[in-house]
Amino acid sequence: MDTNVLPIAPRKIVAAAGNKETKDLLSKRNVEIIEVEMDELIKGGRGPRCCNLEFLRK
């Protein structure tokens, strides 16, 4: 689920908790990561992007 993230703003994402290596790489590139516990949803093959409807921003 490393690549299944939800971008919510430039350099700001929602990601499933864990994935330390990916999180470290993104953090070094000044990406803010909001981690969410999704253990049960991941079992069904879902991640942050798959669990959201259309996300509109100005």
C-alpha positions in Angstrom: 0.0 0.0 0.0 3.0 2.3 -0.2 1.7 4.1 -3.3 -2.0 4.2 -2.4 -2.0 7.6 -0.8 -4.5 10.5 -0.9 -2.9 13.8 -1.8 -4.8 16.6 0.0 -2.6 19.6 -0.7 0.8 20.2 -2.3 3.3 18.2 -0.3 0.7 16.8 2.0 -0.8 13.3 1.9 -2.9 10.9 3.9 -1.3 7.4 4.0 -1.8 4.1 5.8 0.3 3.8 8.9 3.5 1.8 8.5 5.6 1.8 5.4 8.6 3.3 7.1 10.9 3.3 4.1 8.5 5.2 1.9 7.5 7.5 4.7 11.2 8.3 5.3 11.9 9.0 1.6 8.8 11.3 1.4 9.7 13.1 4.6 13.2 13.9 3.3 11.5 15.6 0.4 9.4 17.8 2.7 6.1 15.9 2.2 3.9 16.1 5.3 2.3 12.7 5.9 -0.9 12.1 7.9 -0.9 8.5 9.0 -4.2 6.6 9.5 -4.6 3.1 10.9 -6.2 1.1 8.2 -5.2 -2.5 9.0 -8.6 -4.0 8.4 -9.3 -2.1 5.2 -5.9 -3.1 3.8 -6.8 -6.7 4.2 -9.5 -6.1 1.6 -7.0 -4.4 -0.7 -8.1 -0.8 0.1 -6.0 2.2 1.0 -6.6 5.9 1.6 -7.2 6.9 -2.0 -9.7 4.0 -2.6 -11.7 4.8 0.6 -12.6 8.4 -0.5 -15.0 10.0 -2.8 -14.2 12.9 -5.0 -12.1 15.4 -3.0 -12.5 19.1 -4.1 -10.3 21.9 -3.1 -9.9 25.6 -4.1 
